[in-house]
Amino acid sequence: MKLLEKILVAHDFGESSQNVISSAIELAKIFQSTIIPIHVLPGDIQNQKAKALLNETAEAKLNEAVNRMKNEGLDTEEPLLIEGIPHEAIVRAAVNVSANLILLGSGETQKGDTFRLGTTAERIIQKSEKPVFVIKQEVLLNVHHILCPVDFSEPSKRALHNAITMARRFKSELTILSVCEQAKTSWLTSDNLMQTVNDEKCKEEKDKFETFLKEFNLADVNWTKEAPKGNPAEEILSAISKKMIDLLIMGTSGRTGLNRMLMGSVTEKVVREVPCSFLTLKSEDVISLELKTHIKDIEELHKTAMDLIGDGFYDEAIGHLKACLNINDMYVPAYKGMAKAYDKLNQPERAGVYRMNAKDIMDKIWYQKIEEEVRKLRGSSER
């Protein structure tokens, strides 16, 4: 069972690249992913000797990265060495290889820079429909706390679904943030009137937040929710700092028009200034459940089912456990697994039925063993 099939890793051979490769390896281990390294060469080199030397050097560095990944026991595909404009080539390659995720560094920046996001990374986020995972310079992928801001839109819904699964896999804390933006006073309105308007707006936002969260299964996730008032970008950045967030996961609007509008104004400000690694999503999920079909081995079916329960895919787990029972209707672990899955789905009556079935079968097996022992004792005594 794979949740993240392919990771396209942009390798620019800069100082921060080793951290990008290390992060890719860590992510691939957690999600059992295949890694595809890519490097983009300039397409305007006229000197053929220089071009050949550059190609040779790039191939050697890509192969070095591949060997490092293979030594870690990971699956890799043939590295890609492409000429062109970096952000265009990487976005196009992600589609061509059917990558689930583009992973890259944030770009080389100096301490004190106002904007910490490199041009290539920003343009990839703007142009790519694929999820983009940006690793901050000198920041290791050690995820203990995830922040997912939501505005109840489809992109933020997608972001939260993925954040929940990633929180389970990373065994990390998850904070879900909804910011109530405050309207400012003008010469047409009094401070008191504006305060009343803002209070009513935030009450409505809070109700929407509660309704929104009911759509998500947060079982077994260590999560909290927060609904501060203020400027969304500023509140997101503040929460990252106060809570020592390791990973920000957020949806982007994907609006068409001017380049600066492609991410949405809030996302644009946040990703430029955010101090931690981050993941942006538009129209595609990072997490895509790839299940093996036609599994006939009962133990493999059961293991896959329990993995699915661990990742929060309870209905899919139930399907696998029913397949176990089709093979052997006395297979106790399947009944126990069904009970656990229905517990997670908050269906205690169904869970109780399967738990009772497991107990009945275990009791039956126990009595059969006792009868066998009694027969053996009787046989020995008669002799």
Contacts in CASP RR format, 6 or more apart in sequence:
PFRMAT RR
TARGET T0000
AUTHOR 0000-0000-0000
METHOD contacts of the structure
MODEL  1
MKLLEKILVAHDFGESSQNVISSAIELAKIFQSTIIPIHVLPGDIQNQKA
KALLNETAEAKLNEAVNRMKNEGLDTEEPLLIEGIPHEAIVRAAVNVSAN
LILLGSGETQKGDTFRLGTTAERIIQKSEKPVFVIKQEVLLNVHHILCPV
DFSEPSKRALHNAITMARRFKSELTILSVCEQAKTSWLTSDNLMQTVNDE
KCKEEKDKFETFLKEFNLADVNWTKEAPKGNPAEEILSAISKKMIDLLIM
GTSGRTGLNRMLMGSVTEKVVREVPCSFLTLKSEDVISLELKTHIKDIEE
LHKTAMDLIGDGFYDEAIGHLKACLNINDMYVPAYKGMAKAYDKLNQPER
AGVYRMNAKDIMDKIWYQKIEEEVRKLRGSSER
1 289 0 8 1.000
1 290 0 8 1.000
1 291 0 8 1.000
1 292 0 8 1.000
1 304 0 8 1.000
1 307 0 8 1.000
1 308 0 8 1.000
2 31 0 8 1.000
2 32 0 8 1.000
2 33 0 8 1.000
2 290 0 8 1.000
3 31 0 8 1.000
3 32 0 8 1.000
3 165 0 8 1.000
3 169 0 8 1.000
3 287 0 8 1.000
3 288 0 8 1.000
3 289 0 8 1.000
3 290 0 8 1.000
3 311 0 8 1.000
4 27 0 8 1.000
4 31 0 8 1.000
4 32 0 8 1.000
4 33 0 8 1.000
4 100 0 8 1.000
4 101 0 8 1.000
4 286 0 8 1.000
4 287 0 8 1.000
4 288 0 8 1.000
5 33 0 8 1.000
5 34 0 8 1.000
5 98 0 8 1.000
5 100 0 8 1.000
5 288 0 8 1.000
5 290 0 8 1.000
6 33 0 8 1.000
6 34 0 8 1.000
6 35 0 8 1.000
6 36 0 8 1.000
6 77 0 8 1.000
6 97 0 8 1.000
6 98 0 8 1.000
6 99 0 8 1.000
6 100 0 8 1.000
6 101 0 8 1.000
7 24 0 8 1.000
7 27 0 8 1.000
7 28 0 8 1.000
7 33 0 8 1.000
7 34 0 8 1.000
7 35 0 8 1.000
7 36 0 8 1.000
7 99 0 8 1.000
7 100 0 8 1.000
7 101 0 8 1.000
7 103 0 8 1.000
8 36 0 8 1.000
8 38 0 8 1.000
8 90 0 8 1.000
8 93 0 8 1.000
8 94 0 8 1.000
8 97 0 8 1.000
8 99 0 8 1.000
8 101 0 8 1.000
8 102 0 8 1.000
8 103 0 8 1.000
8 130 0 8 1.000
9 20 0 8 1.000
9 21 0 8 1.000
9 24 0 8 1.000
9 35 0 8 1.000
9 36 0 8 1.000
9 37 0 8 1.000
9 38 0 8 1.000
9 65 0 8 1.000
9 103 0 8 1.000
9 104 0 8 1.000
10 20 0 8 1.000
10 38 0 8 1.000
10 39 0 8 1.000
10 40 0 8 1.000
10 86 0 8 1.000
10 90 0 8 1.000
10 102 0 8 1.000
10 103 0 8 1.000
10 104 0 8 1.000
10 105 0 8 1.000
10 124 0 8 1.000
11 17 0 8 1.000
11 20 0 8 1.000
11 21 0 8 1.000
11 37 0 8 1.000
11 38 0 8 1.000
11 39 0 8 1.000
11 61 0 8 1.000
11 62 0 8 1.000
11 65 0 8 1.000
12 39 0 8 1.000
12 86 0 8 1.000
12 104 0 8 1.000
12 105 0 8 1.000
12 107 0 8 1.000
12 120 0 8 1.000
13 39 0 8 1.000
13 58 0 8 1.000
13 61 0 8 1.000
14 108 0 8 1.000
15 108 0 8 1.000
15 137 0 8 1.000
16 105 0 8 1.000
16 106 0 8 1.000
16 107 0 8 1.000
16 108 0 8 1.000
16 135 0 8 1.000
16 137 0 8 1.000
16 138 0 8 1.000
17 105 0 8 1.000
19 105 0 8 1.000
19 135 0 8 1.000
19 137 0 8 1.000
19 138 0 8 1.000
19 139 0 8 1.000
19 140 0 8 1.000
20 103 0 8 1.000
20 104 0 8 1.000
20 105 0 8 1.000
20 135 0 8 1.000
21 37 0 8 1.000
21 65 0 8 1.000
21 68 0 8 1.000
21 69 0 8 1.000
22 140 0 8 1.000
22 141 0 8 1.000
23 103 0 8 1.000
23 135 0 8 1.000
23 140 0 8 1.000
23 141 0 8 1.000
23 277 0 8 1.000
24 35 0 8 1.000
24 69 0 8 1.000
24 103 0 8 1.000
25 35 0 8 1.000
25 68 0 8 1.000
25 69 0 8 1.000
25 72 0 8 1.000
25 74 0 8 1.000
26 141 0 8 1.000
27 33 0 8 1.000
27 103 0 8 1.000
27 133 0 8 1.000
27 141 0 8 1.000
28 34 0 8 1.000
28 35 0 8 1.000
28 69 0 8 1.000
28 74 0 8 1.000
28 75 0 8 1.000
29 72 0 8 1.000
29 74 0 8 1.000
30 169 0 8 1.000
30 170 0 8 1.000
31 169 0 8 1.000
33 74 0 8 1.000
33 75 0 8 1.000
33 100 0 8 1.000
34 74 0 8 1.000
34 75 0 8 1.000
34 76 0 8 1.000
34 77 0 8 1.000
35 69 0 8 1.000
35 74 0 8 1.000
35 75 0 8 1.000
35 76 0 8 1.000
35 77 0 8 1.000
36 76 0 8 1.000
36 77 0 8 1.000
36 78 0 8 1.000
36 79 0 8 1.000
36 80 0 8 1.000
36 97 0 8 1.000
36 99 0 8 1.000
37 62 0 8 1.000
37 65 0 8 1.000
37 66 0 8 1.000
37 69 0 8 1.000
37 76 0 8 1.000
37 79 0 8 1.000
37 80 0 8 1.000
38 79 0 8 1.000
38 80 0 8 1.000
38 81 0 8 1.000
38 82 0 8 1.000
38 89 0 8 1.000
38 90 0 8 1.000
38 93 0 8 1.000
39 58 0 8 1.000
39 61 0 8 1.000
39 62 0 8 1.000
39 79 0 8 1.000
39 80 0 8 1.000
39 81 0 8 1.000
39 82 0 8 1.000
40 82 0 8 1.000
40 83 0 8 1.000
40 84 0 8 1.000
40 85 0 8 1.000
40 86 0 8 1.000
40 89 0 8 1.000
40 90 0 8 1.000
41 54 0 8 1.000
41 55 0 8 1.000
41 58 0 8 1.000
41 81 0 8 1.000
41 82 0 8 1.000
41 83 0 8 1.000
41 84 0 8 1.000
42 83 0 8 1.000
42 84 0 8 1.000
43 83 0 8 1.000
43 84 0 8 1.000
45 51 0 8 1.000
45 54 0 8 1.000
55 81 0 8 1.000
58 81 0 8 1.000
59 79 0 8 1.000
59 81 0 8 1.000
62 79 0 8 1.000
62 81 0 8 1.000
63 79 0 8 1.000
65 79 0 8 1.000
66 76 0 8 1.000
66 79 0 8 1.000
69 76 0 8 1.000
70 76 0 8 1.000
77 97 0 8 1.000
80 93 0 8 1.000
80 97 0 8 1.000
82 89 0 8 1.000
82 93 0 8 1.000
83 89 0 8 1.000
86 120 0 8 1.000
87 120 0 8 1.000
87 123 0 8 1.000
87 124 0 8 1.000
87 127 0 8 1.000
88 127 0 8 1.000
90 102 0 8 1.000
90 104 0 8 1.000
90 120 0 8 1.000
90 124 0 8 1.000
90 128 0 8 1.000
91 102 0 8 1.000
91 124 0 8 1.000
91 127 0 8 1.000
91 128 0 8 1.000
91 130 0 8 1.000
93 99 0 8 1.000
94 102 0 8 1.000
94 128 0 8 1.000
94 130 0 8 1.000
95 129 0 8 1.000
95 130 0 8 1.000
99 130 0 8 1.000
100 130 0 8 1.000
100 131 0 8 1.000
100 284 0 8 1.000
100 285 0 8 1.000
100 286 0 8 1.000
100 288 0 8 1.000
101 130 0 8 1.000
101 131 0 8 1.000
101 132 0 8 1.000
101 133 0 8 1.000
101 286 0 8 1.000
102 124 0 8 1.000
102 128 0 8 1.000
102 130 0 8 1.000
102 131 0 8 1.000
102 132 0 8 1.000
102 133 0 8 1.000
103 132 0 8 1.000
103 133 0 8 1.000
103 135 0 8 1.000
104 120 0 8 1.000
104 121 0 8 1.000
104 124 0 8 1.000
104 132 0 8 1.000
104 133 0 8 1.000
104 134 0 8 1.000
104 135 0 8 1.000
105 121 0 8 1.000
105 134 0 8 1.000
105 135 0 8 1.000
105 136 0 8 1.000
105 137 0 8 1.000
106 116 0 8 1.000
106 117 0 8 1.000
106 118 0 8 1.000
106 121 0 8 1.000
106 134 0 8 1.000
106 135 0 8 1.000
106 136 0 8 1.000
106 137 0 8 1.000
107 117 0 8 1.000
107 118 0 8 1.000
107 120 0 8 1.000
107 121 0 8 1.000
107 137 0 8 1.000
108 118 0 8 1.000
108 137 0 8 1.000
109 115 0 8 1.000
109 116 0 8 1.000
109 117 0 8 1.000
109 118 0 8 1.000
109 137 0 8 1.000
114 273 0 8 1.000
115 272 0 8 1.000
115 273 0 8 1.000
116 136 0 8 1.000
116 272 0 8 1.000
116 273 0 8 1.000
116 274 0 8 1.000
116 275 0 8 1.000
117 134 0 8 1.000
117 271 0 8 1.000
117 272 0 8 1.000
121 132 0 8 1.000
121 134 0 8 1.000
122 271 0 8 1.000
122 272 0 8 1.000
123 259 0 8 1.000
124 132 0 8 1.000
125 132 0 8 1.000
125 134 0 8 1.000
125 252 0 8 1.000
125 263 0 8 1.000
125 271 0 8 1.000
125 280 0 8 1.000
126 259 0 8 1.000
126 262 0 8 1.000
126 263 0 8 1.000
127 262 0 8 1.000
128 282 0 8 1.000
129 282 0 8 1.000
129 283 0 8 1.000
129 284 0 8 1.000
130 284 0 8 1.000
131 162 0 8 1.000
131 279 0 8 1.000
131 280 0 8 1.000
131 281 0 8 1.000
131 282 0 8 1.000
131 284 0 8 1.000
131 285 0 8 1.000
131 286 0 8 1.000
132 279 0 8 1.000
132 280 0 8 1.000
133 277 0 8 1.000
133 278 0 8 1.000
133 279 0 8 1.000
133 286 0 8 1.000
134 271 0 8 1.000
134 277 0 8 1.000
134 278 0 8 1.000
134 279 0 8 1.000
134 280 0 8 1.000
135 141 0 8 1.000
135 277 0 8 1.000
136 274 0 8 1.000
136 275 0 8 1.000
136 276 0 8 1.000
136 277 0 8 1.000
136 278 0 8 1.000
139 275 0 8 1.000
139 276 0 8 1.000
139 277 0 8 1.000
141 277 0 8 1.000
142 246 0 8 1.000
143 166 0 8 1.000
143 170 0 8 1.000
143 172 0 8 1.000
143 246 0 8 1.000
143 247 0 8 1.000
144 170 0 8 1.000
144 172 0 8 1.000
144 173 0 8 1.000
144 246 0 8 1.000
145 172 0 8 1.000
145 173 0 8 1.000
145 174 0 8 1.000
145 175 0 8 1.000
145 243 0 8 1.000
145 244 0 8 1.000
145 245 0 8 1.000
145 246 0 8 1.000
145 247 0 8 1.000
146 163 0 8 1.000
146 166 0 8 1.000
146 167 0 8 1.000
146 170 0 8 1.000
146 172 0 8 1.000
146 173 0 8 1.000
146 174 0 8 1.000
146 175 0 8 1.000
146 245 0 8 1.000
146 246 0 8 1.000
146 247 0 8 1.000
146 248 0 8 1.000
146 249 0 8 1.000
147 174 0 8 1.000
147 175 0 8 1.000
147 177 0 8 1.000
147 236 0 8 1.000
147 239 0 8 1.000
147 240 0 8 1.000
147 243 0 8 1.000
147 245 0 8 1.000
147 247 0 8 1.000
147 248 0 8 1.000
147 249 0 8 1.000
148 156 0 8 1.000
148 159 0 8 1.000
148 160 0 8 1.000
148 163 0 8 1.000
148 174 0 8 1.000
148 175 0 8 1.000
148 176 0 8 1.000
148 177 0 8 1.000
148 248 0 8 1.000
148 249 0 8 1.000
148 250 0 8 1.000
149 156 0 8 1.000
149 177 0 8 1.000
149 178 0 8 1.000
149 179 0 8 1.000
149 232 0 8 1.000
149 236 0 8 1.000
149 248 0 8 1.000
149 250 0 8 1.000
150 156 0 8 1.000
150 157 0 8 1.000
150 159 0 8 1.000
150 160 0 8 1.000
150 176 0 8 1.000
150 177 0 8 1.000
150 178 0 8 1.000
150 209 0 8 1.000
150 212 0 8 1.000
151 178 0 8 1.000
151 232 0 8 1.000
152 178 0 8 1.000
152 208 0 8 1.000
152 209 0 8 1.000
152 212 0 8 1.000
153 251 0 8 1.000
153 253 0 8 1.000
155 251 0 8 1.000
155 252 0 8 1.000
155 253 0 8 1.000
155 254 0 8 1.000
155 281 0 8 1.000
155 282 0 8 1.000
155 283 0 8 1.000
156 250 0 8 1.000
156 251 0 8 1.000
157 212 0 8 1.000
157 215 0 8 1.000
158 251 0 8 1.000
158 281 0 8 1.000
158 283 0 8 1.000
158 285 0 8 1.000
159 249 0 8 1.000
159 250 0 8 1.000
159 251 0 8 1.000
159 279 0 8 1.000
159 281 0 8 1.000
160 176 0 8 1.000
160 216 0 8 1.000
160 249 0 8 1.000
161 216 0 8 1.000
161 285 0 8 1.000
161 287 0 8 1.000
162 249 0 8 1.000
162 279 0 8 1.000
162 281 0 8 1.000
162 285 0 8 1.000
162 286 0 8 1.000
162 287 0 8 1.000
163 174 0 8 1.000
163 176 0 8 1.000
163 249 0 8 1.000
164 174 0 8 1.000
164 216 0 8 1.000
164 217 0 8 1.000
164 218 0 8 1.000
164 221 0 8 1.000
164 223 0 8 1.000
164 312 0 8 1.000
165 287 0 8 1.000
165 311 0 8 1.000
165 312 0 8 1.000
166 172 0 8 1.000
166 247 0 8 1.000
166 249 0 8 1.000
166 286 0 8 1.000
166 287 0 8 1.000
167 173 0 8 1.000
167 174 0 8 1.000
167 221 0 8 1.000
167 222 0 8 1.000
167 223 0 8 1.000
168 220 0 8 1.000
168 221 0 8 1.000
168 310 0 8 1.000
168 311 0 8 1.000
168 312 0 8 1.000
169 311 0 8 1.000
170 247 0 8 1.000
172 222 0 8 1.000
172 246 0 8 1.000
172 247 0 8 1.000
173 222 0 8 1.000
173 223 0 8 1.000
173 224 0 8 1.000
174 221 0 8 1.000
174 222 0 8 1.000
174 223 0 8 1.000
174 224 0 8 1.000
175 223 0 8 1.000
175 224 0 8 1.000
175 225 0 8 1.000
175 226 0 8 1.000
175 239 0 8 1.000
175 243 0 8 1.000
175 245 0 8 1.000
176 213 0 8 1.000
176 223 0 8 1.000
176 224 0 8 1.000
176 225 0 8 1.000
176 226 0 8 1.000
177 225 0 8 1.000
177 226 0 8 1.000
177 227 0 8 1.000
177 228 0 8 1.000
177 235 0 8 1.000
177 236 0 8 1.000
177 239 0 8 1.000
178 205 0 8 1.000
178 206 0 8 1.000
178 208 0 8 1.000
178 209 0 8 1.000
178 212 0 8 1.000
178 225 0 8 1.000
178 226 0 8 1.000
178 227 0 8 1.000
179 227 0 8 1.000
179 228 0 8 1.000
179 229 0 8 1.000
179 230 0 8 1.000
179 231 0 8 1.000
179 232 0 8 1.000
179 235 0 8 1.000
179 236 0 8 1.000
180 198 0 8 1.000
180 201 0 8 1.000
180 202 0 8 1.000
180 205 0 8 1.000
180 206 0 8 1.000
180 227 0 8 1.000
180 228 0 8 1.000
180 229 0 8 1.000
180 230 0 8 1.000
181 229 0 8 1.000
181 230 0 8 1.000
181 231 0 8 1.000
181 232 0 8 1.000
182 198 0 8 1.000
182 229 0 8 1.000
182 230 0 8 1.000
182 231 0 8 1.000
183 194 0 8 1.000
183 197 0 8 1.000
183 198 0 8 1.000
183 201 0 8 1.000
184 194 0 8 1.000
185 191 0 8 1.000
185 194 0 8 1.000
189 197 0 8 1.000
198 229 0 8 1.000
202 227 0 8 1.000
202 229 0 8 1.000
205 227 0 8 1.000
206 227 0 8 1.000
209 225 0 8 1.000
209 227 0 8 1.000
213 225 0 8 1.000
217 312 0 8 1.000
217 314 0 8 1.000
217 344 0 8 1.000
219 312 0 8 1.000
219 344 0 8 1.000
220 310 0 8 1.000
220 312 0 8 1.000
220 344 0 8 1.000
226 239 0 8 1.000
228 235 0 8 1.000
228 238 0 8 1.000
228 239 0 8 1.000
232 266 0 8 1.000
233 265 0 8 1.000
233 266 0 8 1.000
233 269 0 8 1.000
233 270 0 8 1.000
236 248 0 8 1.000
236 250 0 8 1.000
236 266 0 8 1.000
236 270 0 8 1.000
237 270 0 8 1.000
237 273 0 8 1.000
237 274 0 8 1.000
239 245 0 8 1.000
240 248 0 8 1.000
240 274 0 8 1.000
240 275 0 8 1.000
240 276 0 8 1.000
241 275 0 8 1.000
245 276 0 8 1.000
246 276 0 8 1.000
246 277 0 8 1.000
247 276 0 8 1.000
247 277 0 8 1.000
247 278 0 8 1.000
247 279 0 8 1.000
248 270 0 8 1.000
248 274 0 8 1.000
248 276 0 8 1.000
248 277 0 8 1.000
248 278 0 8 1.000
248 279 0 8 1.000
249 278 0 8 1.000
249 279 0 8 1.000
249 281 0 8 1.000
250 267 0 8 1.000
250 270 0 8 1.000
250 278 0 8 1.000
250 279 0 8 1.000
250 280 0 8 1.000
250 281 0 8 1.000
251 267 0 8 1.000
251 280 0 8 1.000
251 281 0 8 1.000
251 282 0 8 1.000
252 262 0 8 1.000
252 263 0 8 1.000
252 264 0 8 1.000
252 267 0 8 1.000
252 280 0 8 1.000
252 281 0 8 1.000
252 282 0 8 1.000
253 262 0 8 1.000
253 263 0 8 1.000
253 264 0 8 1.000
253 267 0 8 1.000
254 262 0 8 1.000
254 263 0 8 1.000
254 264 0 8 1.000
254 282 0 8 1.000
254 283 0 8 1.000
255 261 0 8 1.000
255 262 0 8 1.000
255 264 0 8 1.000
256 262 0 8 1.000
260 268 0 8 1.000
263 271 0 8 1.000
263 280 0 8 1.000
267 280 0 8 1.000
270 278 0 8 1.000
271 278 0 8 1.000
271 280 0 8 1.000
279 286 0 8 1.000
289 313 0 8 1.000
289 316 0 8 1.000
291 304 0 8 1.000
291 316 0 8 1.000
292 304 0 8 1.000
295 301 0 8 1.000
295 304 0 8 1.000
295 320 0 8 1.000
295 323 0 8 1.000
296 327 0 8 1.000
298 324 0 8 1.000
298 327 0 8 1.000
298 328 0 8 1.000
298 331 0 8 1.000
298 334 0 8 1.000
301 320 0 8 1.000
301 321 0 8 1.000
301 323 0 8 1.000
301 324 0 8 1.000
301 327 0 8 1.000
302 320 0 8 1.000
302 321 0 8 1.000
302 324 0 8 1.000
302 331 0 8 1.000
302 333 0 8 1.000
302 334 0 8 1.000
302 337 0 8 1.000
304 320 0 8 1.000
305 317 0 8 1.000
305 318 0 8 1.000
305 319 0 8 1.000
305 320 0 8 1.000
305 321 0 8 1.000
305 324 0 8 1.000
305 334 0 8 1.000
305 337 0 8 1.000
305 341 0 8 1.000
306 317 0 8 1.000
306 337 0 8 1.000
308 314 0 8 1.000
308 316 0 8 1.000
308 317 0 8 1.000
308 320 0 8 1.000
309 317 0 8 1.000
309 337 0 8 1.000
309 340 0 8 1.000
309 341 0 8 1.000
309 344 0 8 1.000
312 344 0 8 1.000
314 341 0 8 1.000
314 342 0 8 1.000
314 344 0 8 1.000
314 345 0 8 1.000
315 345 0 8 1.000
317 337 0 8 1.000
317 341 0 8 1.000
318 338 0 8 1.000
318 341 0 8 1.000
318 342 0 8 1.000
321 334 0 8 1.000
321 337 0 8 1.000
321 338 0 8 1.000
321 341 0 8 1.000
322 334 0 8 1.000
322 338 0 8 1.000
324 331 0 8 1.000
324 333 0 8 1.000
324 334 0 8 1.000
325 331 0 8 1.000
325 334 0 8 1.000
325 335 0 8 1.000
330 361 0 8 1.000
330 365 0 8 1.000
332 358 0 8 1.000
332 361 0 8 1.000
332 362 0 8 1.000
335 354 0 8 1.000
335 355 0 8 1.000
335 357 0 8 1.000
335 358 0 8 1.000
335 361 0 8 1.000
336 354 0 8 1.000
336 355 0 8 1.000
336 358 0 8 1.000
337 354 0 8 1.000
338 350 0 8 1.000
338 351 0 8 1.000
338 354 0 8 1.000
339 351 0 8 1.000
339 352 0 8 1.000
339 354 0 8 1.000
339 355 0 8 1.000
339 358 0 8 1.000
340 351 0 8 1.000
341 351 0 8 1.000
342 348 0 8 1.000
342 350 0 8 1.000
342 351 0 8 1.000
342 352 0 8 1.000
342 354 0 8 1.000
343 351 0 8 1.000
END
